[in-house]
């Protein structure tokens, strides 16, 4: 049974119930099921996509994207969700690495996609708007396939359905493979975490190219038969207006969004009483932000997880939100969690250690990267989250630090190794390191500690200019800090915690 069966099931139960609402249209469950059927026929009969293939999507949140996701599930195909904030070379790598046979793109992203056409020869280009140049129109394929044979389900819980690229700690992103079973069990976990029911109205404006936007609340909503109000992207004024007008019951935010909402002039006058829970995630949420929502009697829960966990691993439910501020909660109902020391032994309750998780929502591995997959797991199928945390006597977890060097800025993961790879080509630098600096708006921003070669002086604008058109703008370092020498341990490893401590001291 594939994931599209969810939609068919609810179409049978409540055909006229809205499944998706946007500012421009309302799609019922019956209409959603019919659209998925047409899209599956077009994938198979018009575009020649078969089970085991990959297709990619580049664009903002849309009904078409959700239809494509479930059509991929029906046909046994994996959807490669491309982060539209990335630069063309980054997309080029992901298309080539994934071996995607078709690229679907919003009209606004077609010029961007044309710039990387040579990276994926043979790729079919399908516009989600009108046809232009090498781009055929998806609407034409849908119309042509309308009379084709129905597509019988060609998938099981073991069938891959998502290929989501995570920024690489070694400078190259890795494709996390999520199966239909991973997404199903994540939906079960999310239903429990949110107490989600068919009468819920979920506000979605986090990007669906992240598992956070797609799987924290959106796909679980369709499993529960609820309604999703879908916005193309986050905008604080639009979000507050939607809350006032549509009265959603559930929403999801990252700290940068929470900051923007509470700083907006309409925050104080917007009626938030319909919200029974706002879930926060992606990074540690400042207590001050949580308290702004709590002052309006809106509980802020938390989700701890990663792309590889689909993403729910540990959740702070609404019933615990006011009493456990700062905790990421307890393990999701179908997830096991351990805290271990450097030797892999469980630590004593209350002590800090590395977080390990296991369960049916944990990914199957990294795409064509068996070495990285093996490194990600320890004996017994436990996935290494790469974070340091502790569990208290009541079973609540707190994340203390990140074992990995990831910088989380506005909810986006930025890996210093990727930025340092760009700096490595600069001849005037003797050594350098990128770390995160606390930022009141974004949570963190990347900055460069740099040691010039003897006889050279640092040209900060030139260093910062190296990232132009190389990496997405949100990844660009925001400052260059001169330093005589980088702190290192006896083995020569750079002690980045000392650099972060220097930033904290100002």
N, C-alpha and C positions, 0 to 999 in steps of 0.2 A: 504494500500500500504506500503510495507516494503522498507528499505533503499537499498536493492539490486536492486530495480527497477531503481535507478540512473544509475547503470552500464549497465543494459539491455537497458535503453533508449539511452545512448550514443553509445552502441554497434550497435543499429539500425541506429543512425545518422551518426556515423563515425567509422565503424567497424575496420578499419586498423590503426586508430590513436593510438599512444602509450599512455597507461594509466599509466604504471609503467616502469621505466628504472632502472636497477641496473648495477653494473660493469660486471655482468655475463649474463644478459638476458634483453630482451624487451618484455613486455606483452601488447598486444593491448587491446582495449576495448572489442572486440569480444572474445579474449582469456581469458580476465579477467572474463567476464560473464560466459563463459563455465566452467572455473575453479570453480567459485562460485556454479554453478549448480551441478558439481560433488561432491564438498565438502558437500553441503547440503544433497545430497543423501546418502553420506557416514555417516554423522552424524546421520541421521534418520534410515537408513536401516542396517548399519553395527555396529554402536555403540549404537543404541537404545536411542538416545537423543531426547527428546520430548519437545514440547513448555513448557516454564516455567522452564526448567532445566538450570543448569550452567555448563560451561566448562571453564577450565583455560589454560592459555598459559604462558610458561616460556622460554624466549629466546630473542635474539637481533632482531632488525628490519628486516623483511623479507617479501617477496611476500606472502609466506604461511600464515603469521600472518594476512595480510590484507584480503586475501581470506577467512580465517577462520572467521574474524569479519563479513564480509558481508554474509557468509553462516549462521552464527548465527542469523543475522537479518532476513534472509529468513525463518528460521525454528522457529522463536520466542524464541530463546535461548539467555541467557546472557553470554557474554564473561568476565571472570575474568582475568584482566590484571595484571600479577605478575611482580613486580619490581625485575629484576634479581640481583640488588645490595644488596638485603636483605639477612639476614642470614637464615639458615634452620629453626630454631624455628619460625621465623616471617612468613615464607611461610607456615609452618605447621598450624599455627593459621588461616591464611586466607583460606586455603583449607578446614579446618574443619568447620570454621564459615560459609563459603559460601555454603557448601554442594555440591561442584563441583563433577560431576560424572566422568569426564574425564580430565586428565592433558596432554596437548600437550607440548613437550619440544624439544628444539634444542639438538643435540647430546652432545654438550659440557656441557650442564647443567644436563645431566642424573645422573651422580654421586651425584650431589647436591640434586636432587629430590629423589634419592633412600634413602637419609639420613632421609627423612621425611615421608616415605611410611606408617609408623605405625600411623601417625596422622590422616590419612584419609582412614580407611579400606574400601575396596570395590571400591576404585578409579581405573579406567582404565587408563593405562599408554600408551601413543601413542607417538612414536618418529617421529620427523620431518626429521629424517635421517633413517638409516637402523635399522631393528629390532635387539634387543639384550636383553637377560635376560627376565624380565617381560614386556619389552617394545615391543609392536607391531609396525609395520611400517605404517605410514599414507598413503604412496604410495600404500601399499597392500589393505588398506580399500578403497581407491579411485578406484582402479582397480576393486575390487569385486563389488562395488556399481554402476559401469558404466551402467549396464543393468537394474538397478532398476527403479521403477516408479519415474517420475518427482515429485518434491516437490512443491506443491502449496503454495503460500505465506500464512504464518500462524502468521501474526502479524499486528499490527496497530500502530498508533502514541503513544498509551498508553502502548505498550509492552516494558518491560525492555530489554535493549540490552547490557549494560555495567555495571559491578560491579567493581568499582575502589576503592581500600582501601586507606584511608588517615591516616596519622600518628595520633594517638589518644592523645588528651590533657590530658586524664586520664590514659595513659599508654597502652591502647589498641587501635589499629586502628579501624576505622569505615568504613563500605562499603557503598559508595555513589552509589545509583541506578540511572542510567541515562536511560531514555526511548528513543525509536526511535524518538519520537517527539522532545525531548530535542536535540538530535543530528541533526535533520533536521533544527530546528530553529537556532541552533548555526551555521550551514552551511550557512543559509541565512544571519545571522549577519556577518559572516566572509567574505562572498562574497562582501558585501558592504564595510566592513572595509578595505579590500585589493584592492578594485576595480578589483576583480578577474574575469578573462575571460578564455575561452577555449584555447586561444593561450599561456597562461602562462605555464612556466616550474618552478615547485616548488621544491626546495632542502629540503629534509627532513632527518635530522640526529639526532634530539632529539628523545629520546626513546618513542616508541609508547605505552609503558605501562602507560605513563602519558597522561591525556587529552590534555596537552599542545602539545606534539608531534603528537598525533592522531587527535585532533579536531581543533587546531588553523588554520592549513593550509591543512593538508593531506586529511581528509574526505571532507572538503569543495572543494578541488580541483576536487574530483570525482563528486561532485554535479555540478560543473561548466564545467565539461568535459575537464579539463586541464590535464597536464602530471606531474607526481611526479617522481623525481629522488631520489631513496631511498638508503641511506647508512646504514650499519648495526649499526653503532654507530658514535659518533663524534670523529674526529681526525683532528687537525688543518691543517696538510699538505694535507690530503685527501680532506678536504673541499675546501681549496684554489685551489687545482688542479682541482676539479670538476667545480668550478666557472670559472676558466680559460678555461677549455675544453668544457663544456656543455652550458655555458652562461645562467644560470637560471635567472628568473626575480624576484622571491620572495624567501625569506629565513626567518628562525626563529632562534633566539639565546637567550640564557640567559647570564647574565653578565660574568660568568666564561668562556663561550665560546668566547665572544667578546674579553676578555682579552687575551685568548690563540691565537686567530687569529691575533690580532694587535701586539702581541709580537713575532709572528713567522717571521723568516727571509724572507719568501716569500711574506709577506704582502705588502711591498712597490712595488713589481714588478708584482703582480697579477692584471690582468685587471678586474676591478669591474664594468665596465660600463653597463653590462647587468642588474644589480640589480636595479630595480626601487623602491624597498622597502625592508628593513630588519626590521622585527618585533621583539621587545625584550619583555621579560616578566619574570614572576616568582617572581620578587622582584624589589625594586627601583634600577634603572640603574644609576651608577655614570655618572655625566655630562662629565667627562674627557673621558670616553669610547665612549659616543655618539659623542663627538666632533672629535674623531679619524675617525669615519665613515663619518661624515659630511665633514671633510677635504678632503675626497676622493669623495665627492658629492654623497654619498649614504645616502638617508634619513633613519632615524631610527624612526619607529613608536613604539608604546607601546600597550600592551594588559594587562588589569587588570581584574582579575577574579580568579576563584578557580575551583577545581574539581567539586564542587557542582553547578557551573554555566556553565559547559560544554565546555570551560571555559569562553568564551567572555562575559564580562559585560560592561567594559568601554574601548574605543579604541582611540588611537591617530593615525589618518590616515596619509598617506604619505604627503598629501597636507598641513598638519599642522605641520609636523615634525620639520622643521627648525625654526619656529617661536615660538614653545611651548615646548622647551626642558625642561624636568623635569616634565611635565604634563603627566598623563596617558590618557588624551583625554576626549572625550564626550561619553555619553551612546551609546552602540550599538543600531542599528536601532529598534530592537524589545525588548529592555530592558529598564525598568524604574529604576531610581536611586533616593534615598533620602539620606539626611544627617540629623541625628536626635541627640537630646541631651539625657541625661540619663533618661528623662521621656518620650522618644519616640516622642517628638515634633520636627518639622522641625526647623533647626537653620536658623539664618539670613545669607543671602548670604555673603560668605567670612569667616564665622565662622567655626570652626572645630567641627566635631561630628562623630558619628558612621555611616558607610556606610551600607545602606540597598538596596537590588536589588529585582526586580520582573520581571517575564517574562516567556514565554513558554520554554526557554532553561534552566531554573532553575530545578534542580533535583527533583525527586519525594519523596526522603527521604533516611534515612539510613537503610541498610539491617537489618531487624529483631531488630530494635532499636527505638521503638516509642518514648521513653523518649528523646533521643538525637535529634530525628527529631523535636519534639515539641519545644525543647529549641532553635533550629536553626531558627525558624520562629517567627515573631510577627504578630499581628492581621492584616488581610488583605492579607496574603500570602507573606509578605516581608521577604526575607532571610537575616540574619545577617552575613555580611562578616567578622566581627570581626576586622575591621580596622578603623582607624581614618583618616578622610580626610576632604577636603573643596572644595567648588565649587566657581569659580570666576564669574564675571559679564558676561563673554562670554560663560559660560556653561562648561568650562574646569575644570577637577578635578585634585587634587593633593593628594597623600596619605602622611600623616604626620607621622603616627606611627602605630604600630600594637597593637590592644587591646589584642590580644592573645600573648602568649610568644614565638611564633614560631621563630626558628632560620633558616634562609634561607641560605644554604651553597652550592654554585655552582649550584643553581637552584633547590636543593632538600630541602624539608621541614623537619626540625628536631624539634621535640617537647620535650622540657626539661622534661616534666613529665615522658616520656618514659625512659629517661636516669636516672632520679632521682629514678625511681622504682628499677633500678639496684643498685644504691648507698644505698638504704634503707636497704639492707641486710648486709651492712658493719658495724660490731659492734664497730669499733673504731671511728666512726663519731658521734658527738653530733648533728650537723645539717649541711645542705648543700643546695646549689642551683646551677642550671645550667643556664647560660645566654649566649648570643652570643657576641663574641668579633669581632670588625671589622678586616677584613683580606684583604690585597691587592689583593690576588689571588682569593679567594672564596667568597668574600663579607663579610661573617661572618663565624666563627667557634665556636663550643660550648666549653665553659670552665667551670670548677667547682670551686665555692667558697666553702671552707670546714672549718668547726670548729671541731677540734679533741675533743674527750672526755677527761675529766680531767685525767692527767697522761699518755696520749697517745701522740705520735708524728705522723705527717702525713707522710705516705710513698706514695709519688706521683706515682712512677712507678706501685706500687701494685694497687692503685686506678684506674689508667688508664687501667691496665691489666684486670680489672673486665669485661670490655666490649668485650674482645676477644671471638669470636664465639657466643656471645650473641646477638649482634646487628650488622647491616651492618657497614662496616669500615667507610663510610662517616659520620656516626652518632657519631663516637667515640670522646669524648672530647679531646682537644689538650693540655690542661694545667690544673694544680691544683693550686689554689691561696689560701694560708692560710689566715684566717681572725679570729679575736677574737670573733665576734658575727655578725650574719646577721641582717641587718636593718629591722625592722618590724614596722607596724602601731599599733594603739591602740587595734586593734582586733587580733593582732598577725600575720597578713598576711605579708609575706616577700615582701619588697619593691625592686623588681628587677630593677626598673628604677634607683635606687640609685647605685646598683651594676654595671649597664651598664655605669653610669656616672663615677664611679671609673675607669672603664676600659678605658673610653675615655680620662681621664686625664693622663693615663699612670701610 
